[in-house]
Amino acid sequence: MTSVNETSRSIVDAAVAAATDAARASVRESYETRAGWLEALAETLDSHAPELIALADDESRLGEKRLTGELARTSAQLRLFASVVREGSFLEATIDHTDPSATPPIPDLRRMLVPLGPVVVFAASNFPFAFSVLGGDTASALAAGAPVIVKAHEGHPALSRRVAELGAQALEGAGAPSGLLQLVEGREAGVELVRHPDVRAVGFTGSLAGGRHLFDLAVQRPEPIPFYGELASINPVVVTPGAVESSIDEIVDGLLGSFTMGVGQFCTKPGVVLSPAGADLAGRLATKVDADAAGDPASPPMLNDRIRAGFHDRLSGLAGQEGVDVVAGADVVDSEERTSPVVLRTTVQRVLESPEVLLEEVFGPATLIVDYDSEEDVRAALGVLPGSLTATLHAAPGEELARTLVPALGERAGRVLFGGWPTGVAVSHGQHHGGPYPSTTSIHTSVGTTAIRRWLRPVTYQTTPDDLLPEPLQEANPLGIPRRVDGQLVLADHA
């Protein structure tokens, strides 16, 4: 494993100074030019794919197939944000013309979103491309016009350095200002960046403990800043009696594939499943797990030794709770070297007695089946569930219970699925990847096009001469972008 190069305080300060200069330079460039920077980054990822995938596999153990898809996703989202910059609606340009007859009178008011300034992105362990140096946080921030300083994850330092090097070269070749994308390493460097007075926001994907520590630092600064953290999520699933009758076999197969995907190291892994007690979902799932283990007894590798140790610590604590049974994978619980799937079972009553213990995330290939006896049990369990990125409902078509469960699940999660499984997060305009605390620390998404909103703030110009206004707010709309004018949405105005 490549060692981490601890970035010194002086280099951290220099990086922030360079990013501050880049922020002033980049806002003077056209939106078309900024879109071109993103496309240049996408092209350099694609052109160096074999080299980067090999580096990522060496450090993350994720395999060539998975990493090939993840790199393609990463370059695609850079291109998607380039299209967002060109289209222009992300600016939320709004014009209210003078109206002296209004109560109170309205002066000429023109509002748009502008970049915050230099931001810091903490790379994640489990997505060395998509949530790392040129991942979604970086792509959305650069699209907003905010320079990015990436704090590399210690799980893939060599890959991070190479991607940062290629990214800087691509941006230089595209004419971008120096300092638009930089990399630092080491925990102390990350802390110093969060504290730095010229850093304007932070994006983080990682553990609850680490994220909460940095969140507290960000909001306790003399000048607090936004901290967009993705921390921990159990992603509950509810299976109704109707779904058991109509599709129990498909549910078992889908659940097995979802909670073991990526060795259970996806932030959207379904970690808790509420199921009718009579369905014996845990027993059915255990049969599948045991059959797979008999055919392939090898333990898949996790991202690194630290994550594997954390998986076993949490798993042992959960399995040792009164009223929790290990129905598959007992050998995994007993061996710190094994990482095969584990299925546990308990009841709603036990969850209600110890929610803080039983509903804590297990990062790895384990899921907890919670048997319930009634609709009241389900409602009681939902009442103690922590906030999650996703919540999934499996119900029969037209089943009356679904009408109340869909809004109830929406109170606990940022994405509600009817059928299907939460692992796999599409990058699109309609996506939301966030949820109530502790899954995230904000209301904004970290995936999809509205992730750009995190790195912007509104500014209103009042009775300002047209030639002094930013182009998106000039009367003639020279960019032809969508705007709201006197309360009406105008998709394109070249008047």
Salt bridges, closest charged atoms under 4 A:
ASP13 OD1 - ARG9 NE 3.39
ASP13 OD1 - HIS196 NE2 3.36
ASP21 OD1 - ARG24 NH1 3.44
GLU32 OE1 - ARG86 NE 2.88
GLU39 OE2 - ARG86 NH1 2.76
ASP46 OD2 - ARG79 NH1 2.98
GLU51 OE2 - ARG162 NE 2.57
GLU70 OE1 - ARG66 NH2 3.10
GLU92 OE1 - ARG111 NH1 3.66
GLU92 OE2 - ARG453 NE 3.62
ASP108 OD1 - ARG110 NE 2.80
ASP137 OD1 - ARG454 NH1 2.88
GLU154 OE1 - LYS151 NZ 3.27
GLU154 OE2 - ARG187 NH2 3.44
GLU165 OE1 - ARG162 NH1 2.73
GLU185 OE2 - ARG161 NE 2.70
GLU192 OE1 - ARG9 NH1 3.07
GLU192 OE2 - ARG195 NH1 3.99
ASP216 OD1 - ARG212 NE 2.83
GLU223 OE2 - ARG200 NH1 3.37
GLU230 OE1 - HIS433 NE2 3.10
ASP249 OD1 - ARG284 NH1 3.99
ASP253 OD1 - LYS288 NZ 2.96
ASP280 OD1 - ARG345 NH1 2.98
ASP305 OD1 - ARG61 NH2 3.60
ASP305 OD1 - ARG308 NH1 3.19
ASP331 OD2 - ARG338 NE 2.90
GLU337 OE1 - ARG308 NH2 3.78
GLU353 OE1 - ARG350 NH1 2.51
GLU375 OE2 - ARG379 NH2 2.44
GLU400 OE1 - ARG403 NE 3.54
GLU475 OE2 - HIS97 NE2 2.87
GLU475 OE1 - ARG110 NH2 2.53
ASP486 OD2 - HIS97 ND1 2.88
ASP493 OD2 - ARG483 NH2 3.83
